[in-house]
Amino acid sequence: MKVWRVGHESARYESFPAGPYACSEVLPKEVNAAVWGMGMDHADYDHPSPFADRALGGISYYERCGFSTREALCDWFADWFEALDGAGFRVWEYDVPDEFVRVGADQGQVCFRAEKAEPLSCERFTLKPEQLALFA
């Protein structure tokens, strides 16, 4: 299954690109400051944690969060593209065997086993014309 995730370009958490919600240990303070407000902004019904997503029921230490489509990732982070890009976060695409991906009930969210994820691409946060149409 293809999985999309926001991860840092160079900072790693347990050898995997650090995500924007759990990056405070591995990023400089100024980078954390640039995305700190996102955690508070995303503490709502439209951005359920894996623990709040009834189909996921939580996340294991060996898993990472992602999305089942690039569009779902774009919807989730729509207001934060510029801040994430400026802080060094990128959009990663992975191929993960289906048996190591758990699909949530909300917003295209997935949890996947990090060690089974094969990176396919890594891009900056730039919207393509077809993605811009999603927000029109």
Secondary structure, DSSP 8 states (H G I E B T S, - for coil): -EEEEEEESS-EETTEE--TTS-TTTS-HHHHHHHHHHHHHT-STTS--TTTSTTT----TTEEEEESSHHHHHHHTGGGHHHHHHTTEEEEEEE--GGGEEE-SSTTEEEEEGGG-EEEEEE-S---HHHHGGG-
